[in-house]
Amino acid sequence: MAVQSVRDSVSPGTDKGTQARDEVLPGFAVAAIREEGRWRCARLDAEALVDLDAAITELRSLRSTGAVIGLLAVDDCFFVLLRPVPGGVSLMLSDAVAALDYDVAADVLDLLRVDLPPDDAGDDEPWPEGDMAIVADLGLPADELEVLAGEWELYPDEQLAAIGRRCGFADALAEVVGGR
């Protein structure tokens, strides 16, 4: 299981918060929260699209007795799934090659302790990394998530909508994302 402690990812002397506030990326950041057998979704701050620590902190602040999953669709290029777990966070990145161009994807790989892909990896098929079983307990097995992440013809929002359908929060996600 790809779970890392948030404390392990903090580098002294870096000021990612300032960098994140200066950048705006297309996409969306949403939390899917399950309580008492029902799903609801809430928009996360746009900073979550460029600052992984901000996304993790915001998800942790939601405190729920049920599942909490962060869904980031970044710039029509890739998606990230985040799930706070005791002692850390479980992560899944749909395409590790995105780390060559996007700090948030590079931060995911850093937390996973996975090396950046080679510069010429951009022409290859998607390279999913992380915990493929991140939502297996919610209805989407690891092997199916990996196949979904490899679907080049789907945009990240479409992939996340498919994940929502399998896990049961598609309507709540569509309601939040539709009101962009």
Contacts in CASP RR format, 6 or more apart in sequence:
PFRMAT RR
TARGET T0000
AUTHOR 0000-0000-0000
METHOD contacts of the structure
MODEL  1
MAVQSVRDSVSPGTDKGTQARDEVLPGFAVAAIREEGRWRCARLDAEALV
DLDAAITELRSLRSTGAVIGLLAVDDCFFVLLRPVPGGVSLMLSDAVAAL
DYDVAADVLDLLRVDLPPDDAGDDEPWPEGDMAIVADLGLPADELEVLAG
EWELYPDEQLAAIGRRCGFADALAEVVGGR
1 90 0 8 1.000
1 131 0 8 1.000
1 133 0 8 1.000
2 90 0 8 1.000
2 91 0 8 1.000
2 92 0 8 1.000
2 112 0 8 1.000
2 129 0 8 1.000
2 130 0 8 1.000
2 131 0 8 1.000
3 85 0 8 1.000
3 87 0 8 1.000
3 88 0 8 1.000
3 89 0 8 1.000
3 90 0 8 1.000
3 91 0 8 1.000
3 131 0 8 1.000
4 88 0 8 1.000
4 89 0 8 1.000
4 91 0 8 1.000
4 111 0 8 1.000
4 112 0 8 1.000
4 113 0 8 1.000
5 87 0 8 1.000
5 88 0 8 1.000
5 89 0 8 1.000
6 53 0 8 1.000
6 56 0 8 1.000
6 57 0 8 1.000
6 88 0 8 1.000
6 89 0 8 1.000
6 111 0 8 1.000
8 111 0 8 1.000
9 52 0 8 1.000
9 53 0 8 1.000
9 107 0 8 1.000
9 110 0 8 1.000
9 111 0 8 1.000
10 53 0 8 1.000
16 51 0 8 1.000
16 53 0 8 1.000
16 54 0 8 1.000
16 103 0 8 1.000
16 107 0 8 1.000
17 47 0 8 1.000
17 51 0 8 1.000
17 53 0 8 1.000
17 54 0 8 1.000
19 50 0 8 1.000
19 51 0 8 1.000
19 103 0 8 1.000
20 47 0 8 1.000
20 50 0 8 1.000
20 51 0 8 1.000
20 54 0 8 1.000
21 47 0 8 1.000
23 50 0 8 1.000
24 46 0 8 1.000
25 46 0 8 1.000
25 49 0 8 1.000
25 50 0 8 1.000
25 74 0 8 1.000
25 75 0 8 1.000
25 102 0 8 1.000
26 75 0 8 1.000
26 76 0 8 1.000
27 49 0 8 1.000
27 73 0 8 1.000
27 74 0 8 1.000
27 75 0 8 1.000
27 76 0 8 1.000
27 156 0 8 1.000
27 157 0 8 1.000
28 43 0 8 1.000
28 49 0 8 1.000
28 71 0 8 1.000
28 72 0 8 1.000
28 73 0 8 1.000
28 157 0 8 1.000
28 176 0 8 1.000
28 177 0 8 1.000
28 180 0 8 1.000
29 43 0 8 1.000
29 44 0 8 1.000
29 45 0 8 1.000
29 46 0 8 1.000
29 48 0 8 1.000
29 49 0 8 1.000
29 55 0 8 1.000
29 70 0 8 1.000
29 71 0 8 1.000
29 72 0 8 1.000
29 73 0 8 1.000
30 41 0 8 1.000
30 42 0 8 1.000
30 43 0 8 1.000
30 44 0 8 1.000
30 70 0 8 1.000
30 71 0 8 1.000
30 173 0 8 1.000
30 176 0 8 1.000
30 177 0 8 1.000
31 41 0 8 1.000
31 42 0 8 1.000
31 43 0 8 1.000
31 44 0 8 1.000
31 58 0 8 1.000
31 59 0 8 1.000
31 62 0 8 1.000
31 68 0 8 1.000
31 69 0 8 1.000
31 70 0 8 1.000
31 71 0 8 1.000
32 39 0 8 1.000
32 40 0 8 1.000
32 41 0 8 1.000
32 67 0 8 1.000
32 68 0 8 1.000
32 69 0 8 1.000
32 70 0 8 1.000
32 71 0 8 1.000
32 164 0 8 1.000
32 167 0 8 1.000
32 169 0 8 1.000
32 172 0 8 1.000
32 173 0 8 1.000
33 39 0 8 1.000
33 40 0 8 1.000
33 41 0 8 1.000
33 42 0 8 1.000
33 62 0 8 1.000
33 64 0 8 1.000
33 66 0 8 1.000
33 67 0 8 1.000
33 68 0 8 1.000
34 64 0 8 1.000
34 66 0 8 1.000
34 67 0 8 1.000
34 68 0 8 1.000
34 138 0 8 1.000
34 169 0 8 1.000
35 64 0 8 1.000
35 65 0 8 1.000
35 66 0 8 1.000
36 65 0 8 1.000
39 167 0 8 1.000
39 168 0 8 1.000
39 169 0 8 1.000
39 172 0 8 1.000
40 172 0 8 1.000
41 169 0 8 1.000
41 172 0 8 1.000
41 173 0 8 1.000
41 175 0 8 1.000
41 176 0 8 1.000
42 62 0 8 1.000
42 176 0 8 1.000
43 176 0 8 1.000
44 55 0 8 1.000
44 58 0 8 1.000
44 59 0 8 1.000
44 70 0 8 1.000
45 54 0 8 1.000
45 58 0 8 1.000
47 54 0 8 1.000
47 55 0 8 1.000
48 54 0 8 1.000
48 55 0 8 1.000
48 58 0 8 1.000
48 72 0 8 1.000
49 55 0 8 1.000
49 72 0 8 1.000
49 74 0 8 1.000
49 75 0 8 1.000
49 104 0 8 1.000
50 102 0 8 1.000
50 103 0 8 1.000
50 104 0 8 1.000
51 103 0 8 1.000
51 104 0 8 1.000
51 107 0 8 1.000
52 80 0 8 1.000
52 82 0 8 1.000
52 104 0 8 1.000
52 107 0 8 1.000
52 108 0 8 1.000
52 111 0 8 1.000
53 107 0 8 1.000
55 70 0 8 1.000
55 72 0 8 1.000
55 80 0 8 1.000
55 82 0 8 1.000
55 104 0 8 1.000
56 82 0 8 1.000
56 84 0 8 1.000
56 89 0 8 1.000
59 68 0 8 1.000
59 70 0 8 1.000
59 82 0 8 1.000
59 84 0 8 1.000
59 89 0 8 1.000
60 84 0 8 1.000
62 68 0 8 1.000
67 83 0 8 1.000
67 137 0 8 1.000
67 138 0 8 1.000
68 83 0 8 1.000
68 84 0 8 1.000
69 81 0 8 1.000
69 82 0 8 1.000
69 83 0 8 1.000
69 134 0 8 1.000
69 135 0 8 1.000
69 138 0 8 1.000
69 167 0 8 1.000
70 80 0 8 1.000
70 81 0 8 1.000
70 82 0 8 1.000
70 83 0 8 1.000
71 79 0 8 1.000
71 80 0 8 1.000
71 81 0 8 1.000
71 160 0 8 1.000
71 163 0 8 1.000
71 173 0 8 1.000
72 79 0 8 1.000
72 80 0 8 1.000
72 81 0 8 1.000
72 82 0 8 1.000
72 104 0 8 1.000
73 79 0 8 1.000
73 155 0 8 1.000
73 156 0 8 1.000
73 157 0 8 1.000
73 160 0 8 1.000
74 80 0 8 1.000
74 98 0 8 1.000
74 102 0 8 1.000
74 104 0 8 1.000
74 105 0 8 1.000
74 156 0 8 1.000
75 102 0 8 1.000
76 155 0 8 1.000
76 156 0 8 1.000
76 157 0 8 1.000
77 95 0 8 1.000
77 98 0 8 1.000
77 101 0 8 1.000
77 102 0 8 1.000
77 156 0 8 1.000
78 93 0 8 1.000
78 94 0 8 1.000
78 95 0 8 1.000
78 98 0 8 1.000
78 102 0 8 1.000
78 105 0 8 1.000
78 156 0 8 1.000
79 93 0 8 1.000
79 94 0 8 1.000
79 149 0 8 1.000
79 156 0 8 1.000
79 159 0 8 1.000
79 160 0 8 1.000
80 91 0 8 1.000
80 92 0 8 1.000
80 93 0 8 1.000
80 94 0 8 1.000
80 104 0 8 1.000
80 105 0 8 1.000
80 108 0 8 1.000
81 91 0 8 1.000
81 92 0 8 1.000
81 134 0 8 1.000
81 135 0 8 1.000
81 163 0 8 1.000
82 89 0 8 1.000
82 90 0 8 1.000
82 91 0 8 1.000
83 89 0 8 1.000
83 90 0 8 1.000
83 91 0 8 1.000
83 131 0 8 1.000
83 134 0 8 1.000
83 135 0 8 1.000
84 90 0 8 1.000
89 111 0 8 1.000
90 131 0 8 1.000
90 134 0 8 1.000
91 108 0 8 1.000
91 111 0 8 1.000
91 112 0 8 1.000
91 130 0 8 1.000
91 131 0 8 1.000
91 134 0 8 1.000
92 128 0 8 1.000
92 129 0 8 1.000
92 130 0 8 1.000
92 131 0 8 1.000
92 132 0 8 1.000
92 134 0 8 1.000
92 145 0 8 1.000
92 149 0 8 1.000
93 99 0 8 1.000
93 105 0 8 1.000
93 108 0 8 1.000
93 109 0 8 1.000
93 112 0 8 1.000
93 128 0 8 1.000
93 129 0 8 1.000
93 130 0 8 1.000
94 126 0 8 1.000
94 128 0 8 1.000
94 149 0 8 1.000
94 150 0 8 1.000
94 156 0 8 1.000
94 159 0 8 1.000
95 105 0 8 1.000
95 126 0 8 1.000
95 127 0 8 1.000
95 128 0 8 1.000
95 149 0 8 1.000
95 150 0 8 1.000
96 105 0 8 1.000
96 109 0 8 1.000
96 114 0 8 1.000
96 116 0 8 1.000
96 117 0 8 1.000
96 121 0 8 1.000
96 127 0 8 1.000
96 128 0 8 1.000
96 129 0 8 1.000
97 117 0 8 1.000
97 121 0 8 1.000
97 122 0 8 1.000
97 124 0 8 1.000
97 126 0 8 1.000
97 127 0 8 1.000
98 105 0 8 1.000
99 105 0 8 1.000
99 106 0 8 1.000
99 108 0 8 1.000
99 109 0 8 1.000
99 116 0 8 1.000
99 117 0 8 1.000
100 106 0 8 1.000
100 116 0 8 1.000
100 117 0 8 1.000
100 119 0 8 1.000
100 121 0 8 1.000
100 122 0 8 1.000
106 116 0 8 1.000
108 129 0 8 1.000
108 130 0 8 1.000
109 115 0 8 1.000
109 116 0 8 1.000
109 129 0 8 1.000
112 129 0 8 1.000
112 130 0 8 1.000
114 129 0 8 1.000
114 130 0 8 1.000
117 127 0 8 1.000
121 127 0 8 1.000
125 150 0 8 1.000
125 152 0 8 1.000
126 149 0 8 1.000
126 150 0 8 1.000
126 152 0 8 1.000
128 145 0 8 1.000
128 146 0 8 1.000
128 149 0 8 1.000
128 150 0 8 1.000
132 142 0 8 1.000
132 143 0 8 1.000
132 145 0 8 1.000
132 146 0 8 1.000
133 141 0 8 1.000
133 142 0 8 1.000
133 145 0 8 1.000
134 145 0 8 1.000
135 145 0 8 1.000
135 163 0 8 1.000
135 166 0 8 1.000
135 167 0 8 1.000
136 142 0 8 1.000
136 145 0 8 1.000
138 166 0 8 1.000
138 167 0 8 1.000
138 168 0 8 1.000
139 166 0 8 1.000
139 167 0 8 1.000
140 148 0 8 1.000
140 163 0 8 1.000
140 166 0 8 1.000
140 167 0 8 1.000
144 166 0 8 1.000
145 163 0 8 1.000
148 154 0 8 1.000
148 159 0 8 1.000
148 162 0 8 1.000
148 163 0 8 1.000
149 159 0 8 1.000
151 159 0 8 1.000
154 162 0 8 1.000
157 177 0 8 1.000
160 173 0 8 1.000
161 170 0 8 1.000
161 173 0 8 1.000
161 174 0 8 1.000
164 170 0 8 1.000
164 173 0 8 1.000
END
